[in-house]
Amino acid sequence: MQFGTPTLSNSADAKSIRIVISSDAIDLSWHHCGTTSDFISEFFSKACDSDIDANDAHHSINYLINEILENAIKFRYTDDIVITGSLEMNSFEICITNTVNSDTAERFQEVLSELLSRDPGELLLEKIEQNAMDMSSGGSGLGLLTLMNDYDARLGWAFDKVPEQSQVRLATVAALTLS
């Protein structure tokens, strides 16, 4: 099942990076997201063409990766997390894959259906108000809505059932046009 635009368009000649966070290597937590996203954003902001603001690129890439990677780590079931990023001219793309259980996949698909069916700006304000009224609410999609509304990120998700298991392989794809 797919939501949004879960495809990459940068060519094989794009500057790229691939990082695998092994599920066995460390006890993964959201603390690892900041360091990883900062490393990747530093790598790509240094590789930007001279007509792109490197500081703005660093900030935008960092925020994008951090939001998606936090979700991948927070909701992962088992297996490695694979991060593949590329930069071609002013197009930055990232794909983060992880495994989630079937129940998590179903709940996330419901959230995505709502996020993609409404105007991101209106829904963002609505979710901010809901969260302010109920501090215990979670899984509202605020990070994804912020990416869509404030960063004009193009997002997509592909869910693939792992045969003979109650797991789903989730690929989250995001793209930014850097300026």
Buried (B, 14 or more C-beta within 10 A) or exposed (E): EBBBBBEBEBEEEBBBBEBEBEBEEEEBEEEBBBEBBBBBBBBBBEBBEEEBEBEEBBBBBBBBBBBBBBBBBBBBBEBBBBBBBBBBEBBBBBBBBBBBBBEBBEEBBEBBEEBBEEEBEEBBEBBBEEBEEEEEEEEBBBBBBBBBBEBEBBBBBBBBEBEEEEBBBBBBBBBBBBE
